[in-house]
Amino acid sequence: MDLSQFSGFLVFLAIFTMGFWLMIFLITFVIPYWLVGYFKEAWKFRKEGKEISKK
């Protein structure tokens, strides 16, 4: 394995590792954060709608 093949392998390994950790980060933090925010907003709007309809 010469230097260009080795450096190409290292670049591939770096990109693959970054993609793996980005996927883990998105699955564990970002997507649940978006979902919790969406359901909080939907619940708030539904609650406001019920209060308006009572009046």
DRENPA-786825 format. One record per residue (C-alpha): x, y, z; residue in one letter. Coordinates in Angstrom, 3 decimals. Last residue first. Layout:
% residues N
SITE         X         Y         Z  aa
SITE         X         Y         Z   A
...
***
This chain:
% residues 55
SITE         X         Y         Z  aa
SITE   -66.387    31.306    25.407   K
SITE   -65.804    27.544    25.516   K
SITE   -64.539    27.479    21.892   S
SITE   -61.710    29.880    22.736   I
SITE   -60.519    27.750    25.663   E
SITE   -60.610    24.584    23.503   K
SITE   -58.552    26.267    20.791   G
SITE   -55.969    27.448    23.302   E
SITE   -55.550    23.867    24.546   K
SITE   -55.155    22.596    20.984   R
SITE   -52.578    25.288    20.296   F
SITE   -50.608    24.368    23.423   K
SITE   -50.808    20.642    22.682   W
SITE   -49.572    21.197    19.119   A
SITE   -46.720    23.378    20.384   E
SITE   -45.672    20.800    22.977   K
SITE   -45.973    18.002    20.393   F
SITE   -43.745    19.837    17.927   Y
SITE   -41.147    20.718    20.544   G
SITE   -40.969    17.109    21.759   V
SITE   -40.594    15.878    18.169   L
SITE   -37.885    18.389    17.271   W
SITE   -35.871    17.564    20.405   Y
SITE   -36.343    13.815    19.797   P
SITE   -34.931    14.292    16.245   I
SITE   -31.972    16.396    17.372   V
SITE   -30.691    14.422    20.355   F
SITE   -30.402    10.636    20.020   T
SITE   -31.039    10.013    16.324   I
SITE   -29.286    13.146    15.098   L
SITE   -26.230    12.620    17.303   F
SITE   -25.918     8.934    16.312   I
SITE   -26.164     9.869    12.622   M
SITE   -23.544    12.593    13.058   L
SITE   -21.305    10.086    14.841   W
SITE   -21.520     7.644    11.930   F
SITE   -21.081    10.338     9.301   G
SITE   -17.966    11.666    11.007   M
SITE   -16.552     8.129    11.238   T
SITE   -17.214     7.440     7.544   F
SITE   -15.623    10.744     6.533   I
SITE   -12.522    10.080     8.666   A
SITE   -12.197     6.470     7.461   L
SITE   -12.503     7.518     3.829   F
SITE    -9.851    10.207     4.316   V
SITE    -7.583     7.684     6.054   L
SITE    -8.059     5.170     3.233   F
SITE    -7.233     7.830     0.677   G
SITE    -4.094     8.723     2.649   S
SITE    -3.064     5.044     2.651   F
SITE    -3.748     4.632    -1.059   Q
SITE    -1.773     7.772    -1.858   S
SITE     1.132     6.710     0.410   L
SITE     1.623     3.256    -1.076   D
SITE     0.000     0.000     0.000   M
***
